[in-house]
Amino acid sequence: MAEALAQKKFSCPACGAEARWDPEKKALVCPFCGTVSPAQTELSAEGEEVIVEHDLVKALRGIPDDQRGWQAKKVSVKCQSCQAISVFDPDRVGQRCDFCGSTALVPYEEIKEAFRPESLLPMKLSEDAVRDSIHRWYGSRWFAPNKLKGAAMTDIVKGLYIPYWTFDAQVHANWRAESGYFYYETETYTDSNGRLQTRQVQRVRWEPSWGALDHFFDDELVPASRGVRPKMLHRIEPFPTKELKPYNAGYLSGWVVERYQIDLVAAAKEARDEMDAEMYKMCGARVPGDTYRSLRVDSDYSGQTFKHILVPIWLLTYNYGQRGFQVVINGYTGAIAGQYPKSWVKILLTVSAVAAIIGLVVLFAHH
């Protein structure tokens, strides 16, 4: 049965060609004859779609082999430039890295198959909609060179699925701190003319304080991509995890997928660090008084679960001069973030204009 799943293909029922997931029609569509066939999703006994949450503590001891693999025949290559591992259908020929454009691709053979994503967000934005979005985004970048705005760079936009981990945890925290309460005293001093003056001086009265806080973290996102810069991804988050669909290889048919290289152990540590920081901030907000110091938070974690998911993005990677740039679009919500070169001529003109306006304001103020 496992071998049958590994060789699973999504052929057109009319002509037999390989079908591709179409975000506009929300179905598998044959690129040759146009036949539409819906992707099948896994259902529970009650007929509802099931999204599986895995016990984190148990998984850290070892992931079972039956939870690995893509459930469809795939080919993997690793980019020697950006280190991204791309996974795609075997009939596709990988010429350039979809993440950085490099031609330095080498076959990638896994020692052990990757932990299989068990849920994903299907690609929702069409390529035409993404191209229009990129053109509008560039048009709104005042400091971008005019030559860049007129370039037909959207020809190299790529639709991809990238890996994320999500983490849940119930946290109980006990905190202790010193609460500071402001009060004021009148102080006498001698001014520069030798005269006695008085002024109000702020003081702080410190008192011990303590308390407890319960919080549930739901689907804390940790990106596991090497091909896209984490800061860029954070700018197009969130990915609406409430809309996740159970994993079905049909959604990925015809699309490039990035294999995670930030493993479960590293991602769990990053999630814990982020949760600890958030708990510290929330406990700090509970400390009474005007200020505080010596805050200590002791957190107890329970009910820790995780998911490995895939999310859709559109990625534009291009070179301008000697530098490389990326523009990333959330393939589900349409949120966009990117980098672009700056025109020093426009910057100089803007600075000069601002300086001239300030000079005029100062001149009129003197008159």
N, C-alpha and C positions, 0 to 999 in steps of 0.2 A: 504493500500500500504506500509506504514512504517513497519507494522508487517511482511509483505512478505519479505521486504528487510532484516529485522533483522534475519530471518531464512534462508537466502540465502546460499546455499551450491554449491560447484563446483565439481559435480560428473562426473566420467568418462562416456562418452556417450556409451562406449562398455560394461563395466562390472558393472558400478554403484558405484565403490569405490571412495573414496575421492581423487581428483587430487591434485598435488603439483606443484607450480611454479618452473620451471627448468631454471636456468640462462644460461646454455649452449644452450638450444633449444629455449629460449625466448618464452616459451609456458607452458601451464598446461599439466603435464605428469602424467599418472596413474602409481603409484609405483608397481602395481600388473600385469597389462597386457601391460603396455608401450604405451597405446593410447595417442596421442598428440592432444590437442585442444587449439587453441589460446585464450588468455584473450581478452575480449572486452573492448575497451576504449570509453569514452564519446566523441562525436563529436559535433561540432557546426553545424548550419544550412548550412554553406559553406563546411562542411566535414572536417574541421580542428580540431585538438585536442585543447581543451580549458584548460588553467591554470588560475584559478581565483585568483585575488588579492583583498583583502578585505580592506575596509576603516578602518583604525586603530582607529580613534576617535570614530566612531560609534560603533565598536565592543567592545571598553572598557566600553561602557554603558551597554552591555549585548549581549551575543551570542544567536541567535535564536535556538530553539530546533530542527528545521529541519536541522541544520548543525552539529548535534551531532550524535554519534553512529558510529559503524564500518561497517554497511551495510552487516553484516554477523554475525552469532552466534559465540560468543567468550566467553572464560573463563579467568578470571583475578585472579592472585595471587600476594601477596606482600611478598618480602623477608624481614625477620626481621633483617637480618644482614646488607645488603647494601641498603635497602629501595627501591630497584627497583621494579616497578610493571610490571609484564610480562603478556602479552595477547596472547592466543593461541587458536587453534581449540579445541572444546569440547571433541573430541575423544583422545586427547593427555593427558597423565597423567604426571603432573609436580612433579618430584621427587627431583630435585636439581635446585637451581637458576642458570640460564644460565650465569649470570654476575659474581657471586663470588663463586659458587659451594656449597653454604650453603643448608642444608636440612630444614632450618627453614622457610618454606613457609606456609602462611595462606591465605585463600580465601579473595579476596578483592571485596567488594560491593561498587559501586559508588553511591554517593548521587544523582549526576546528571551525565549523560553520558558525556564523554570527547568530546571536539571539534574535529570533524572529520577531519583528514588530507584530503586535496582535490587534492594533487599531491604527487608524490613519484619518486624516482629513483629505477627502478627495479634492483634486484641483478644481477650482470653481471659476477662475478668471480665464477667459479665452485669450489667445495670443494677440488678436486685434485690439481688444480692450487694454491689454498691457502696453502695446505700442503707443496707443493714444495717451495713456497715463504718463509714460516716459517723456513724450513730446511736451505735454503740459508741464511736467515737473522741470524739465530743462528750460522751458520758456519762462518759468518763474524765477530762475536763478539769475539775478541781476549781474553778479560778478563773473558769470561764465563767459568765456570768449564767444563772440558772435559766430566764429567759424564752427565752434562746437555745437551751437544750437541748430545750425543748418546741416550738420552732418547726418547721414543716414545710418546711424549706429544701431538702430533698433533691428537691423538685419541680423545681428548676432545675439539677440535675446534668446535665453534658453529656459525651458520649463523643467524643473527638477523637484524631486522629493528629498528632503534632508532629515536626518535623525535627531530626535529629542528623547530625553528621559523625563518622566513626570513622577513626582513623589508626594505622597500623602503622609501625614503624621498627626497624632493627637499629642499635644504638649501641655504638661502641667509645670508651671514655674513658680518657685518661691524666690522672693527678692528681698534684699535688705539694702538700706542706703542711709545717708545722712541728709535730712531735709534742711534746706537753708531758707530762713525767713528774713526779709529785708526790714531794717528799721533805720532811723536817722538820728544823729546826734548833732548838736550845735557845737561848732569848733571855732575858737578864737585864733586869729592870726594877724600878723603885721604886714600891711601892704608895702609897696615900693616907696611910698612917701612917709613911711614910719608911723602910719595911723593904724589903730586897732580896728579890725573888721571881724565879722562873724559869717559863717557859711554852714550849710547843711551837708553832712558827710554820711554816706551810706555805709551801714554795717550789716553783718550777717550773723544771725543767731542759728546755731546748728543743733538739731535734735534728731535722735534715731527714729527711723521709720521702717516698716516692713509690710509685706502683703503677698498675695498669690494671684496668679493669672492662668486661665485655661484658654487654649486656642487650638483650632483645627486648621492645619495647612492642607489645602486641596489643590492637587495638580500643580505643584511648584515646578516650573519649567527649567530644565537644564539642557542647553543645546549640546549636541555631540558631533558637530560638524567641524571639519578642518578646512573645507573649501570656502566657507563664508566667515568673515570676521565676526566674532561674538558681539562686538559693540553694534554692528550693523543689524544683526538679528534682534537684539534687544530693542532697537528703535522701531521695528515693524511688529513686535509683539503687542498684544497677546494673540496667540492662536487659540480660537475658541474650543477648548477641549470637550465642552458639553456636546459639541456637534460631531465628535469622533464616530467613525464607522468601524465595525469589526474588520480586521485585516482580510483582504481578498486580493490575490495576485492580479486579478483582472483590472483593478484600479491602476496598477503600475505598468500595464501593457503598453509598450511604445514609449515609456518615459525612463529617463536616467534617474537612478537612486544612489544616494551617497551612503556608504556603509559607515557605521559609527566607528570612531577610533578613540573616543573618550568612553572607557568601559564603565560598567555598572559601579565598580568600587570607587573610581575617581568621581563619577557623577554624584554618587550618594554622599561623598565627602563634601563636594561643592554645595549640594542641597542643604546638608546639615549646617555648614558654615553660614549660608544665607538665612536659614531658619533661626540659628542662634543670634545673628545680628538683628533680625526682625523682632525676636523676643526681647532682646536687650532694649530696643527702641520702644516697644510697647510697654515694658515694665517701667522704663524711664518716664513715660508719659503718665504713669500711675503715681509717681512719687509726689506727695503733697509739698506745698511750699512754693517759694519763688525760684529756687534753684536746688541743685543737689550735687552730691559728690560721693565717691566710694560706693557706687552702685555695684552690687554683686547679684548675679542671677544664676540660680541652680535649676536646670531644666531636666525633666524626665520625659522621655519619648516613648510612646506606645502606639500600637496599631499602624506600624510603618509599612506602607505598600508602595509599589512602583509600577509603571508601565513603560514599555519602549514603543514610541509612536513615530510615524512619519508625517511630516507636514509639507505642503506644497509651496514653492517659491518660484518666481521668475527672476533670473539673474542676467544682468548685462555686465560683461567684463570687457574693458577696452583700454588701449594705450593712447595717451596724448603726450607727445614729446617723448621723454624718457621715463615717464611714470605710468603706472597702471592704476586703474580706477574700477570700482564696482558700484552698481546700482541694484538694489534688492527690493522686490515687490512681494508682499504677502499674497500668495496665490489663492487665499480664501477671502480675506477682508479687503485687499487692495491697498493696504498701507504701504508707503514707499519711503525708502531712505537711500542715500547714496553719497558718493564723493564726486567732485568735479574740479577741474583745474580753474584757477582764478586768473582773470585778466588784470595784470598790473597796471595797465593803462586806465581801466575803469576804476580801480582802487585809488590810483593817484588823482584822478579827476574828482572822485567823491571826497577824498580827504581835502583837496584844494577848495572844493565848494563849501564844505563844512567850515574850514578855516576862514574863508571869506565871509560867511554868514556871521560867525562869531565876532570877526573884526568889525563888521558893520554894527552889530548890536552894541559892542563896547564903545564905538565912536558915537553913536546916537545917545548912549547913556551919559557920556561926558558932556554932551551938548545940552 
